[in-house]
Amino acid sequence: MPRMSQNPPSLRPDLAPTARFSDAPRAGQPTIGMVSLGCPKALVDSERILTRLRAEGYGISPDYSGADAVIVNTCGFLDSAKAESLEAIGEALAENGRVIVTGCLGAEPEYITGAHPKVLAVTGPHQYEQVLDAVHKAVPPDPDPFIDLLPASGVKLTPRHYSYLKISEGCNHTCKFCIIPDMRGKLTSRPAKAVLREAEKLVESGVRELLVISQDTSAYGTDWRDRDEKFPILSLARDLGALGAWVRMHYVYPYPHVRELVPVMADGLVLPYLDIPFQHAHPDTLKRMARPAAAARTLDEIAAWRDICPDITLRSTFIVGYPGETEEQFQTLLDWMDEAQLDRVGCFQYENVAGARSNALPDHVSDEVKQERWDRFMEKAQAISEAKLAAKVGQRLDVIIDDIDDEGIATCRTKSDAPEIDGKLFIDSGTEGLSVGEIVSVEVDEAGEYDLWGRRV
């Protein structure tokens, strides 16, 4: 029996897949190792850094011992993530000794150098030039123009058949529990032509699925003063959908204009999948979070989306145990879940983060109560997921193949499943002739709490 999904795999539903390194350095080539922590947006930053380094003749080492220096791309999302980043820096120093730090935690250089004074350099998020300067100083480049050829799609740390596509940096929200805008700045959208050019190159190189990411995807382009349309994400979605790959939308805030995005999904241009960070459902809790307190209207929006596109999959993340959350407010969240019937749900327990305004809120919830509420929430989410998946038995679905093991069992994903954070569909017989990255039709014949089993049609 294939290993089933644990959803969420940890209390951090924002984590990116583990980075994969494929190219072996040539003999004598200066090599750099990379440890990439945190979310998919950070993974894209790691890919961009390594792409620049490969173009300059550096090799990429999958381990510490084979690297002349190591870059640690850090996360600062929660205090537990900061601790993980410091631990990764310490491990890299112990194993290699020559370490350059970048990423979100790099916005607090004293925090890093206070714990690890021997790091060679500290740079902040998406400071690519400073990272390159630090690498050049630590390990001078030695390119061979006849050997060091860079593929048109650049260096990818995900499997060949899917890729993250970051369309903007930063965020204009001021949620009290989050310091990401302090580290990554205000919303800055990439030009649509640049996004489409990157997407075209990825599809030409064999990518079958584009995962659109940002801090606030539905706000894409609203920072442009002289834009031709009010909500540029709508035309970008249509243009991406015309490339012929699966297009999956992540981090979509539920603004009213999202209702205009759903018909693009109903038309088949974009996958019928919305990843929306609702975070909570009680208006008082949302107000303390400094988020729009419109949970009732959100239920109306969900109903409207499903009316337009009945097979839409809704994924979200929630925080339990936020300061001041009462048992009544938590019960409101559970009741809201009963009504919303979300397909995919992740949840994490509230943590203080240095610099976040929520730290100063009164009535913090004890760790014991947070754990108890997380358990109850996930029990509710699991029951909803199990019922929804049971209804898929007998249906024919298109799936993308992520892996085929030595026993011929294919691990796949449906259009309702993003890599790592959602469920899987397993084909345990008749997989001869199939290959990773292929999209095939299956008939579902068994369902579990988070996963499906099926056979090829």
Secondary structure, DSSP 4 states (H G I P E B T S, - for coil): -PPPP-SSSSS-TTPPPPP---PPPPTT--EEEEEE-SSHHHHHHHHHHHHHHHHTT-EEESSSTT-SEEEEEE--SSHHHHHHHHHHHHHHHHHTS-EEEEEGGGG-HHHHHHH-TT-SEE--TT-HHHHHHHHHHHS-----TTT----TT---SS-TTEEEEE-EE------TT--HHHHH-S-EEPPHHHHHHHHHHHHHTT--EEEEE-SSGGGTTTT-TT-SSS-THHHHHHHHHTTSSEEEE-S----TTHHHHHHHHHTTSS-SEEE---B---HHHHHHHTS---HHHHHHHHHHHHHH-TT-EEEEEEEES-TT--HHHHHHHHHHHHHH--SEEEEEE----TT-GGGG-SSPPPHHHHHHHHHHHHHHHHHHHHHHHHTTTT-EEEEEEEEE-TTSPEEEEETT--TTTS--EEE-S--TT--TT-EEEEEEEEE-SS-EEEEE-
